[in-house]
Amino acid sequence: MKTQRVVFQVIVAYAFLLLGVAVEVASGQITVNGGNITLAVTTAFAGSEPMAVTNTITTVRYQKQAVVTKITVATICPGQKFNLGVSATAVGGGTPAPQVTLMNGMLATDFITGIPPRPPGGFLTASLQYVASSTFAQGNSAELGDDVHTVTYTLIAQ
């Protein structure tokens, strides 16, 4: 039985940007809680593909702004070999996108859209669900090394 182990260390970074609107997004208006995570993908049955692994221990906390906003997601993972996706669940405000496939160097992709303007001091949260997967054809971490993603969430005017 061939066993495959793929480790994804997801390092979360934060970025703040508003385009074309005179609204300032200050530090602390979007945060990711739960720290860095490690996901290990292994086989479950002889002859089968490795089973995907899900992690739901992190959350994103974001402050409503004076205008309708959205959160985008992007990743940097030089030499990416394996599959990683993220989705938002239990979203406190706005509309979550379907699962976003995280690919090295991808353009920022809409993650939560339509976040309504604030009443003063309004913070919202959403759970982050990371799903890591691999196939035998992709190889394994022992041979190729781990994927290390730096995932960036950006709060911007919509």
Secondary structure, DSSP 8 states (H G I E B T S, - for coil): -----EEEEEEEEEEE---SS-----TTSEEEES--EEEEE---STTS----EEEEEEEEEEE--SS-EEEEEEEE-TT--SEEEEEEES-SSSEE-S-EE--TT---EEEEEEE---STT-EEEEEEEEEEE--GGG--HHHH--EEEEEEEEEEE-
